[in-house]
């Protein structure tokens, strides 16, 4: 699959204000500063689509991008160490939780993990929460160009081995580099597969 058009559609502070759930959508989330905006821009080949920032916590609402007028990319606020107040953090958590539990057209959540680091408890805890909620997810290991291929592969393997201690089934994972466009083809092919599944069995609206 190749993307021909990608446009920002809307930012929503609450799930009920999101666009009508009549097209498949894919949410991207991860710890603050994991490279989420860069990944979205890499997938769409549009360096200005999602706003990147050196300061964590830039994304503060549910941001919808419409792709080829057929499906959505959703940029969710990061979790973790963003410099926001406790009140804001609680508000973000409720907004994200409501979105993940209520969006019937959500095909999967791409959870971004920084491939430069050993498993972080905050990432494992977030995956455990998705498991409790029975929200489908996939792993996207980012910034593979920032360390050696061997080091990145070791961290990916360690993360998955750590998951196996608690999970019977490990979802499909992708290793990416926004600089080198690594993983782009594989991610888009997977999204295309899920788009077909959506249209074969659309949610009840």
VENCORLIN-V983223 format. One record per pair of residues at least 24 apart in sequence whose ideal C-beta (glycine too) atoms are under 6 Angstrom apart, sorted by the first residue. I is the first residue (numbers start at 1). GAP is how many residues later the second one is. Records with the same first field share a line. If there is no record, write none. Layout:
I = GAP, GAP
//
This chain:
1 = 187, 191
3 = 41, 64
4 = 64
5 = 63
6 = 38, 40, 43, 59, 61
7 = 59
8 = 57
9 = 55, 57
10 = 54
11 = 50, 52
12 = 49, 50
13 = 48
15 = 83, 84, 87
18 = 44
19 = 45
21 = 82, 83, 84
23 = 48, 49
24 = 47, 81, 83, 171, 174
25 = 47, 49, 80, 81
26 = 47, 81
27 = 47, 49, 82
28 = 47, 82
29 = 47
30 = 48, 82
31 = 47, 49
32 = 24, 25, 46, 48, 49, 50
34 = 78, 80, 108
35 = 107, 108
36 = 76
38 = 140
39 = 139
40 = 33
42 = 136, 139
43 = 141
50 = 25
56 = 26
57 = 25, 26, 27
62 = 37
71 = 124
79 = 47
80 = 42
100 = 35
101 = 32
104 = 99
105 = 98
107 = 87
108 = 28, 30
109 = 26, 28
110 = 28, 30
111 = 26, 28
112 = 28, 30
113 = 26, 28
114 = 28, 29
115 = 26, 28, 29, 37, 40, 41
116 = 27, 30, 31
119 = 40, 43
138 = 33, 34
139 = 34
140 = 34, 36
141 = 34
142 = 34
144 = 31, 33, 38
145 = 32, 34, 35
//
